[in-house]
Structure formats: structure tokens, C-alpha cells
Amino acid sequence: MNGFPDREQLLWRIQALSFTAVDLNLYLDTHPWDTRALADYNQISAALAQTRALYEQLYGPMLNFGMSCGGDSWRWVEEPWPWQISTRRA
């Protein structure tokens, strides 16, 4: 044993963290001012990034893009939705 988590353990952890991040993302879409949920999302996102980095260091790349933290506010729901964007003609 080399002291590193095995590939399967890391994949299970990444899967659990990813599921939690998606779940919190969906929750924050309907509760954007829930600061506790936002803090949880940021913590999970950081743990996911760290776990992915360890996996990639040990076993190679997983994805061609990463996940980002939400910062101190959840602005996704503040932007207009596609059907709310007016089409202006010059």
C-alpha cells in the first residue's frame, strides 16, 4: 500500500461531492439568499476541486473543465432567463 487513496475511493468521493454540489446548485436557484446553503455549496465545491486535483495527480485528467465556487452571492438567478431577454432591432 502506498498511502494514497485508491482510484475507486476517490471516484466514489468525487461522485458524492458532485451530487451534493448539483443538489445545492438547484436549491440555490430557488433560494439565492440562503447564506448557509451558499457556504455549504462553496465548501463542497472546494472539497470537490481538491479531490479532483488529487485524482488527476494520481490517475490522470477527468474532465476538460472545472467547477467554480459561488463567491459571496448567488448571481445566477439575478440574470435574465432566455425568455426574458428582449430582442432589440437597431
C-alpha positions, 0 to 999 in steps of 0.5 A: 500500500502506498498511502494514497487513496485508491482510484475507486475511493476517490471516484466514489468521493468525487461522485458524492461531492458532485451530487451534493454540489448539483443538489445545492446548485438547484436549491440555490436557484430557488433560494439565492439568499440562503447564506448557509446553503451558499457556504455549504455549496462553496465548501463542497465545491472546494472539497470537490476541486481538491479531490479532483486535483488529487485524482488527476495527480494520481490517475490522470485528467477527468474532465476538460473543465472545472467547477467554480465556487459561488463567491459571496452571492448567488448571481445566477438567478439575478440574470435574465432567463432566455425568455426574458431577454428582449430582442432589440432591432437597431 
